[in-house]
Amino acid sequence: MSIGQQIYFAVELFAPEKKTRTHFCSQITHTLTRYGSAQQVASQVASVLADALSQPCADYHLAMAHLISFHPPLESAIDGDQPAEQALHYYMRYFLDLLDLTDVRRDQEPRYAIN
């Protein structure tokens, strides 16, 4: 399973309740450290994400995409840790690819730009 998929499935199982939140944090921490991130950075990133995702929202993946795009506490937690940055980038790519596949599945005609 790719790093993007691992983060995606951790987000899929997220819920603000303490037990689920704790499981989410440990999964994100484990995933990031296995990918090469420093343990302290991975723990801090997981905590920041869990705190931010604990706010009520309709779609945790969209909220996660917003956090990755612009969330100063997340930027501070990452603090230049390239494996953490890359892992979150791969999550975004995986998530966006899924969105593209969802559009194709809805039988929408693909549109192509012609230069």
N, C-alpha and C positions, 0 to 999 in steps of 0.2 A: 504494500500500500504506500502510495507517495506521501510526502510530508503534507502536501495540500489536502489530501484525503483524510489524513489523520486529524488535522486541525478541524476540518469540516465536520467529521463525525463527533469530535468533542463538542463542537458548537451545537450539533443536532441533539445531543443529550443534555444540554444545559437547561437548568431551571434555577430560579433565584433561591429556592429552598437550600438551607445550609448543607445538607448531606450531598445533594446534587452539585452544588457550587463547589464543595470541597473536592468531589470527584473530578469535576471539570478542571480545577486548578492543578490537581496532581497529574491529570492526563496532559494538559498543556505543558506543564513543567517537564514531564518525562519526554514528551515529543521534542521539545526544543533542545533539551540537553542531549538527547540521542542524536540530534542533528548537528550538535557541536556548540551550542550556546553555553555560556557559563551558567552554573547552577543558580547563582544569586540573581542573575539577570532573568533567567527563565522563570524563577519563582515570582519575581517582581512583575514581570509581564503578565503572567497568569493572574496574579492578584488584581492588577489594574484592569484587565479585561473583565474579570468576574465582577468587580465592583461596578464598572460601567454598564455591563449587560444586566445587572440586577434591577435597573430601572425598567418599568413596564414598557414593553414594545410588542409589536405585532409579529415581527420577523427578526430573530436573533442574527441571522446571516446578514441582513441588510444593516443592522446595527453594528455588527462586527466590521463590515466593509467601511462604514462611516468612521469607526474608531481607528481603523488602520489608515484611512485617508487623512484624517486630521483629529488627533486627540493628544494635546500636549502632554498629559501625564504618561501616555503610552510612549511617546517619543523620548521622554525623560527616562522611563524605565529601560528602554532598549539601549540608550546611551551608546550608540555606535556598534553594538554587538551584531556583526554581519550575519552570523547564522540565524539569529532571531529575525532580523530584517528580511533575509531571504525566505525563511519559512513562512512569514506572514505574506510575503509577495506570492509565494506558490499557492497559499490558501486563496488569495484573491484571484489568481489565474484559474484555479480549479473551480471556484464559485462562479466566475464569469463564464467559463466554458459550460457549466451546467445551465446557466441562464440561456445561453445561446442554443443549447440542445432543447430546452423547454420550448423556445420559440419555434424551432423546426418541428417538434412533435405536435404543435397545435395546427399543423398543416398550413402554416403561413408560407406564402411563396417567397423564396429567398430573393433578396435584392442585391444587385451587384453594381458597383461603380465602374463606369467605363471611361477611361481617360483617352 
